[in-house]
């Protein structure tokens, strides 16, 4: 199930992102790990893989798996795990984000958005993927850049879920 972020979940996610210690500065294609004051523990009973990110993406608290997927381990109530990709934004454009995702828990949700600091962080540019299962399934969301889009920003995929989530085959297409 994909839906726009509810006001309640938006505030929970906003608090989690604010506590992650991640700066809104543009990233390079280098691999990053979380420098948060709150460490992100690996999910229990899940081989964490190697700290890292998908090719061309930055990762914060994420683990690249041997099969090429990315693990977003379970987050504590005060931490967030995320991956992001730099993006040239165009006013009034729409960005289609497709991926495959799975989880081992019942309460897992992925949040996808366009972002470039507090001046470009709007609820209407957020989507939530819920109803993840223990097998990979494809998901696609379309997010509008809006009329006030800056020339650069990034797409974020993150989780504040208590269950680990794996993602793969992530694509971002401007429409």
Residue frames relative to the residue before (quaternion, step in Angstrom):
aa qw qx qy qz dx dy dz
X 1.0000 0.0000 0.0000 0.0000 0.00 0.00 0.00
X 0.0966 -0.7722 0.6268 0.0380 3.58 -0.91 0.94
X 0.1322 0.7900 -0.5901 0.1011 3.57 -0.85 0.90
X 0.5890 -0.5350 0.4454 0.4104 3.53 -1.26 0.21
X 0.6005 -0.5964 0.4117 0.3379 3.51 -1.16 0.69
X 0.3746 -0.7088 0.5474 0.2400 3.58 -0.83 0.95
X 0.6591 -0.5241 0.3588 0.4026 3.57 -1.18 0.49
X 0.6549 0.5184 -0.3175 0.4490 3.59 0.95 -0.85
X 0.6942 0.4568 -0.2785 0.4815 3.58 0.84 -0.95
X 0.5772 0.5860 -0.3672 0.4342 3.57 1.12 -0.68
X 0.6941 0.4678 -0.2872 0.4658 3.60 0.84 -0.92
X 0.6149 0.5274 -0.3489 0.4712 3.59 1.04 -0.70
X 0.6777 0.4800 -0.2897 0.4758 3.57 0.90 -0.93
X 0.6340 0.5376 -0.3309 0.4467 3.58 0.96 -0.84
X 0.6567 0.4928 -0.3109 0.4788 3.59 0.94 -0.84
X 0.6518 0.5135 -0.3183 0.4584 3.58 0.97 -0.79
X 0.6655 0.4869 -0.3077 0.4747 3.58 0.92 -0.85
X 0.6365 0.5284 -0.3306 0.4542 3.58 0.99 -0.79
X 0.7158 0.4481 -0.2619 0.4671 3.59 1.05 -0.67
X 0.5438 0.6702 -0.3977 0.3114 3.61 1.20 -0.25
X 0.4180 -0.7197 0.4722 0.2903 3.60 1.15 -0.37
X 0.4950 0.6521 -0.4283 0.3825 3.60 1.28 0.13
X 0.3083 -0.7567 0.5431 0.1932 3.56 -0.78 0.96
X 0.4888 -0.6790 0.4574 0.3012 3.59 -1.10 0.57
X 0.3587 0.7409 -0.4980 0.2727 3.59 1.18 0.38
X 0.5744 -0.5843 0.4278 0.3815 3.59 -1.06 0.65
X 0.3209 -0.7445 0.5552 0.1857 3.54 -1.07 0.77
X 0.3872 -0.6353 0.5874 0.3186 3.50 -1.35 0.03
X 0.6361 -0.5174 0.3742 0.4332 3.56 -1.18 -0.11
X 0.3874 0.7089 -0.4929 0.3231 3.58 1.23 0.31
X 0.4939 -0.6201 0.5121 0.3306 3.53 -1.27 0.35
X 0.1053 -0.7826 0.6125 0.0345 3.53 -0.96 0.93
X 0.1568 -0.7421 0.6355 0.1441 3.53 -1.21 0.50
X 0.6707 -0.5286 0.3409 0.3930 3.53 -1.20 0.51
X 0.1426 -0.7597 0.6278 0.0913 3.53 -1.06 0.83
X 0.2661 0.8033 -0.4868 0.2166 3.52 1.27 0.45
X 0.5328 -0.6016 0.4874 0.3417 3.54 -1.18 0.59
X 0.6932 0.3808 -0.2495 0.5588 3.57 1.23 -0.47
X 0.3169 -0.7696 0.5115 0.2137 3.62 -0.35 1.13
X 0.3480 -0.7073 0.5748 0.2195 3.54 -1.16 0.66
X 0.2528 -0.7943 0.5283 0.1612 3.59 -0.33 1.18
X 0.5265 -0.6025 0.4727 0.3693 3.58 -1.10 0.56
X 0.5801 -0.5792 0.4373 0.3699 3.56 -1.14 0.60
X 0.5248 -0.6349 0.4619 0.3288 3.57 -1.05 0.73
X 0.8554 0.1292 -0.1231 0.4863 3.53 -1.12 0.80
X 0.6055 0.5074 -0.3752 0.4849 3.60 1.15 0.53
X 0.3833 -0.7008 0.5323 0.2804 3.61 -0.69 0.95
X 0.3829 -0.7864 0.4320 0.2199 3.60 -0.48 1.13
X 0.3908 -0.6985 0.5200 0.2985 3.63 1.05 -0.41
X 0.6520 -0.4842 0.4029 0.4221 3.55 -1.18 -0.64
X 0.5051 -0.6224 0.4737 0.3649 3.62 -0.84 0.82
X 0.4043 0.7116 -0.4937 0.2940 3.56 -0.78 0.98
X 0.3906 -0.7026 0.5521 0.2212 3.51 -1.33 -0.30
X 0.6411 -0.4704 0.4197 0.4377 3.53 -1.35 0.02
X 0.6325 -0.5296 0.3885 0.4106 3.59 -1.15 0.49
X 0.8186 0.2057 -0.1826 0.5042 3.58 -0.85 1.02
X 0.6709 0.4458 -0.2859 0.5191 3.59 1.28 0.02
X 0.3464 -0.6748 0.5973 0.2604 3.57 -1.30 0.35
X 0.1685 -0.7936 0.5782 0.0867 3.57 -1.08 0.69
X 0.1124 -0.7714 0.6248 0.0436 3.53 -1.08 0.81
X 0.8270 -0.0038 -0.0495 0.5601 3.57 -0.20 1.31
X 0.5570 0.6161 -0.3785 0.4085 3.59 1.26 0.30
X 0.2456 -0.7730 0.5738 0.1139 3.55 -1.27 0.48
X 0.3244 -0.7297 0.5706 0.1917 3.58 -0.80 1.04
X 0.2911 -0.7732 0.5470 0.1348 3.55 -0.90 1.01
X 0.6605 -0.5262 0.3644 0.3926 3.58 -1.22 0.47
X 0.6891 0.4749 -0.2855 0.4670 3.62 1.09 -0.61
X 0.6108 -0.5829 0.3381 0.4157 3.61 1.30 0.14
X 0.5457 0.5974 -0.4120 0.4190 3.59 1.24 -0.09
X 0.3624 -0.7062 0.5635 0.2288 3.55 -1.34 0.15
X 0.2499 -0.7593 0.5862 0.1319 3.56 -0.90 0.97
X 0.1217 -0.7134 0.6862 0.0741 3.52 -0.98 0.99
X 0.2594 -0.8121 0.4956 0.1663 3.61 -0.05 1.25
X 0.6729 -0.4768 0.3548 0.4404 3.54 -1.25 0.30
X 0.3235 -0.7586 0.5432 0.1573 3.52 -0.97 0.94
X 0.4390 -0.6372 0.5511 0.3125 3.52 -1.15 0.57
X 0.6782 -0.5041 0.3263 0.4237 3.63 -1.18 0.30
X 0.7504 0.3636 -0.2163 0.5078 3.62 1.18 -0.38
X 0.6849 0.4439 -0.2887 0.5005 3.61 1.21 0.29
X 0.1751 -0.7476 0.6299 0.1170 3.51 -1.32 0.37
X 0.1699 -0.7383 0.6380 0.1376 3.56 -1.17 0.59
X 0.0725 0.8242 -0.5546 0.0887 3.56 -0.87 0.91
X 0.1700 -0.7126 0.6640 0.1496 3.46 -1.44 0.26
X 0.0337 -0.8114 0.5835 -0.0079 3.57 -1.05 0.71
X 0.1782 -0.7697 0.6077 0.0803 3.53 -1.26 0.59
X 0.4746 -0.6550 0.5107 0.2915 3.57 -0.94 0.93
X 0.0339 -0.8091 0.5848 -0.0481 3.52 -1.05 0.82
X 0.3324 -0.6694 0.6182 0.2435 3.57 -1.08 0.75
X 0.1855 -0.8053 0.5578 0.0774 3.58 -0.66 1.11
X 0.1378 -0.7648 0.6246 0.0767 3.54 -1.19 0.62
X 0.5368 -0.6343 0.4547 0.3205 3.56 -0.92 0.95
X 0.8511 0.1543 -0.1689 0.4726 3.53 -1.11 0.90
X 0.4901 0.6365 -0.4527 0.3870 3.62 1.22 0.13
X 0.2704 -0.7128 0.6158 0.1989 3.54 -1.33 0.28
X 0.2090 -0.7784 0.5839 0.0973 3.56 -1.05 0.78
X 0.2111 -0.7741 0.5906 0.0855 3.52 -0.69 1.20
X 0.0875 -0.7843 0.6142 0.0075 3.56 -0.74 1.10
X 0.0058 0.7933 -0.6080 0.0321 3.55 -0.68 1.10
X 0.0905 0.7787 -0.6128 0.0991 3.53 -1.14 0.73
X 0.3189 -0.6625 0.6172 0.2802 3.49 -1.39 0.00
X 0.0140 -0.8115 0.5832 -0.0349 3.56 -1.01 0.83
X 0.0119 0.7659 -0.6428 -0.0043 3.52 -1.31 0.51
X 0.1364 -0.7727 0.6146 0.0816 3.56 -1.32 0.28
X 0.3762 -0.6834 0.5595 0.2799 3.54 -1.33 0.07
X 0.7037 0.4473 -0.2608 0.4866 3.59 1.25 -0.03
X 0.5640 -0.6331 0.4300 0.3101 3.53 -1.28 0.37
X 0.7571 0.3926 -0.2045 0.4805 3.61 1.10 -0.51
X 0.3694 0.7480 -0.4788 0.2733 3.57 1.03 0.69
X 0.0519 0.7747 -0.6283 0.0487 3.55 -1.09 0.82
X 0.2451 -0.7367 0.6134 0.1449 3.53 -1.13 0.77
X 0.1772 -0.7518 0.6259 0.1081 3.55 -1.08 0.77
X 0.0834 -0.7814 0.6184 0.0118 3.57 -0.88 1.00
X 0.1526 0.8017 -0.5697 0.0973 3.57 -0.95 0.82
X 0.4116 -0.6123 0.5940 0.3205 3.50 -1.43 0.03
X 0.0109 0.8244 -0.5596 0.0841 3.58 -0.88 0.90
X 0.1557 0.7418 -0.6497 0.0575 3.53 -1.28 0.56
X 0.7871 -0.2866 0.1380 0.5285 3.54 0.62 1.15
X 0.7436 -0.4475 0.2690 0.4177 3.57 -1.29 0.15
X 0.6456 0.5191 -0.3371 0.4473 3.62 1.14 -0.41
X 0.7577 0.2132 -0.1559 0.5968 3.59 1.26 -0.17
X 0.4653 0.6177 -0.4635 0.4325 3.53 0.48 1.33
X 0.1735 0.8231 -0.5100 0.1795 3.56 0.20 1.31
X 0.5839 -0.6168 0.4111 0.3311 3.57 -1.02 0.84
X 0.6521 0.5217 -0.3323 0.4384 3.62 1.00 -0.69
X 0.6703 0.4465 -0.2974 0.5127 3.59 1.27 -0.11
X 0.5860 0.5479 -0.3663 0.4715 3.56 1.23 0.49
X 0.0350 -0.7658 0.6412 0.0342 3.54 -1.20 0.60
X 0.2216 -0.7600 0.5985 0.1229 3.56 -1.18 0.64
X 0.1774 -0.7404 0.6386 0.1116 3.53 -1.04 0.84
X 0.0019 0.7942 -0.6052 0.0543 3.53 -0.65 1.18
X 0.7053 0.4717 -0.3228 0.4194 3.55 -1.27 0.06
X 0.2572 0.7739 -0.5326 0.2265 3.57 1.14 0.60
X 0.2128 -0.7713 0.5894 0.1116 3.58 -1.15 0.68
X 0.6566 -0.5296 0.3677 0.3914 3.56 -1.29 -0.08
X 0.6745 0.3723 -0.3172 0.5531 3.59 1.25 0.33
X 0.5847 -0.5886 0.4226 0.3647 3.56 -1.12 0.66
X 0.0214 0.7586 -0.6506 0.0272 3.54 -1.06 0.90
X 0.4669 -0.6837 0.4784 0.2925 3.59 -1.07 0.67
X 0.0529 -0.7655 0.6411 0.0114 3.54 -1.16 0.76
X 0.0390 -0.7785 0.6263 0.0158 3.55 -1.15 0.70
X 0.0159 -0.7687 0.6394 -0.0005 3.55 -1.00 0.89
X 0.1955 -0.7472 0.6196 0.1397 3.55 -1.23 0.51
X 0.0929 -0.8069 0.5833 -0.0079 3.55 -0.76 1.12
X 0.3523 -0.7437 0.5251 0.2171 3.62 -0.79 0.97
X 0.4456 -0.6779 0.5130 0.2806 3.58 -1.05 0.75
X 0.4008 -0.7265 0.4700 0.3011 3.58 1.11 -0.60
X 0.6224 -0.5751 0.3975 0.3518 3.53 -1.32 0.22
X 0.7213 0.4050 -0.2412 0.5075 3.60 1.22 -0.33
X 0.2634 0.7984 -0.5087 0.1856 3.59 1.14 0.48
X 0.4064 -0.6721 0.5530 0.2781 3.59 -0.99 0.78
X 0.6414 -0.5424 0.3654 0.4012 3.60 -1.21 0.22
X 0.7827 0.1475 -0.1027 0.5959 3.60 1.18 -0.44
X 0.1388 0.7497 -0.6401 0.0948 3.51 -1.29 0.46
X 0.2928 -0.7456 0.5390 0.2605 3.53 -1.07 -0.62
X 0.4231 -0.6406 0.5731 0.2865 3.48 -1.32 0.41
X 0.1470 -0.7811 0.6029 0.0698 3.56 -0.98 0.90
X 0.0778 -0.7270 0.6792 0.0639 3.50 -1.22 0.68
X 0.1699 0.8194 -0.5279 0.1451 3.56 -0.49 1.12
X 0.2239 -0.7659 0.5934 0.1060 3.50 -1.34 0.29
X 0.1111 -0.7355 0.6624 0.0885 3.50 -1.23 0.66
X 0.3638 0.7726 -0.4434 0.2721 3.55 1.30 0.45
X 0.4981 -0.6513 0.4806 0.3109 3.57 -1.17 0.55
X 0.6873 0.4405 -0.2716 0.5098 3.61 1.27 -0.15
X 0.5131 -0.6351 0.4689 0.3369 3.60 -1.08 0.64
X 0.1398 -0.7698 0.6191 0.0677 3.56 -1.19 0.65
X 0.1837 -0.7491 0.6269 0.1100 3.56 -1.07 0.82
X 0.0471 -0.7811 0.6219 0.0313 3.58 -1.05 0.79
X 0.0462 0.7788 -0.6250 0.0260 3.55 -1.22 0.53
X 0.8032 0.2940 -0.2189 0.4696 3.54 -1.37 0.18
X 0.2377 0.7924 -0.5248 0.2007 3.59 0.93 0.88
X 0.0282 0.7846 -0.6172 0.0507 3.53 -0.92 1.00
X 0.1232 -0.7575 0.6372 0.0712 3.55 -1.14 0.74
X 0.0063 -0.8040 0.5923 -0.0511 3.58 -0.71 1.13
X 0.3521 -0.7114 0.5672 0.2195 3.55 -0.94 0.93
X 0.1579 -0.7942 0.5828 0.0679 3.58 -0.87 0.98
